[in-house]
Amino acid sequence: MYICLFGELDEHTAPNARQTIDACILQGGFGNVVLDLSNLSFMDSTGIGVLLGRYKKIKKLGLTVCIASPSQQTDKLLKLSGIYQVMPKIS
């Protein structure tokens, strides 16, 4: 399953992002998950929390989660946070 995030992922947009992604997860019937960040223009620490929370939910289903196509700014934030140690970046 590809989950494409776009716009900004911060304290203002996080609740809607959580709800939308969780609804997709609840539908089930999918294999591993790719979080496509190619259209994400901004993310802060709240966004990292959103990604980690969804990772935990998906991991409980026995599935793998990967991150694809982060912008240079987002990539730098994700590297600093250490998130790639739990959710690898794919090309």
C-alpha positions as CSV (number, residue, x, y, z in Angstrom):
1,M,0.0,0.0,0.0
2,Y,1.3,3.5,-0.9
3,I,0.3,6.3,1.4
4,C,1.0,9.6,-0.1
5,L,1.4,12.6,2.2
6,F,1.3,16.1,0.8
7,G,1.4,19.7,2.0
8,E,2.6,20.2,5.5
9,L,2.7,17.7,8.4
10,D,2.8,19.7,11.6
11,E,0.7,20.3,14.7
12,H,-2.1,21.8,12.7
13,T,-2.5,19.0,10.1
14,A,-1.4,16.0,12.3
15,P,-4.8,15.1,13.7
16,N,-6.3,14.8,10.2
17,A,-3.3,12.9,8.9
18,R,-3.5,10.4,11.8
19,Q,-7.2,9.9,11.2
20,T,-6.9,9.4,7.5
21,I,-3.9,7.0,7.7
22,D,-5.5,5.0,10.5
23,A,-8.7,4.6,8.4
24,C,-6.6,3.2,5.6
25,I,-4.8,0.8,8.0
26,L,-8.2,-0.4,9.4
27,Q,-9.4,-1.4,5.9
28,G,-6.6,-4.0,5.8
29,G,-6.1,-6.3,2.8
30,F,-2.7,-4.9,1.9
31,G,0.9,-5.9,2.1
32,N,3.8,-3.8,3.2
33,V,3.4,0.0,3.4
34,V,5.3,2.8,1.6
35,L,4.9,6.3,3.0
36,D,5.5,8.5,0.0
37,L,6.7,11.9,1.1
38,S,7.4,13.3,-2.4
39,N,4.7,16.0,-2.1
40,L,5.3,16.9,1.5
41,S,6.6,20.5,1.6
42,F,7.2,20.7,5.4
43,M,7.3,18.5,8.4
44,D,8.2,19.1,12.0
45,S,8.6,17.0,15.1
46,T,4.9,16.5,15.3
47,G,5.1,14.9,11.9
48,I,7.7,12.5,13.0
49,G,5.4,11.5,15.8
50,V,2.6,10.8,13.3
51,L,5.0,8.6,11.2
52,L,6.2,6.7,14.3
53,G,2.7,6.2,15.6
54,R,1.5,4.8,12.3
55,Y,4.7,2.6,12.1
56,K,3.8,1.0,15.5
57,K,0.2,0.3,14.3
58,I,1.4,-1.2,11.0
59,K,4.2,-3.2,12.7
60,K,1.6,-4.8,15.0
61,L,0.0,-6.2,11.8
62,G,3.4,-7.9,11.0
63,L,4.1,-5.6,8.1
64,T,7.1,-3.5,7.0
65,V,7.0,0.3,6.6
66,C,9.3,2.2,4.3
67,I,9.7,5.9,3.5
68,A,10.0,7.0,-0.2
69,S,11.0,10.3,-1.8
70,P,11.4,12.8,1.0
71,S,12.4,16.3,0.1
72,Q,16.0,17.4,1.0
73,Q,14.7,19.3,4.1
74,T,12.5,16.4,5.2
75,D,15.2,13.9,4.6
76,K,17.6,15.8,6.8
77,L,15.0,16.0,9.6
78,L,14.4,12.2,9.3
79,K,18.1,11.4,9.4
80,L,18.6,13.5,12.5
81,S,15.6,11.9,14.2
82,G,17.0,8.4,13.5
83,I,13.7,7.3,12.0
84,Y,15.5,5.5,9.1
85,Q,16.7,2.9,11.6
86,V,13.1,1.7,12.0
87,M,11.6,2.7,8.6
88,P,14.2,2.5,5.9
89,K,14.3,5.0,3.0
90,I,13.7,3.4,-0.4
91,S,14.5,5.0,-3.8
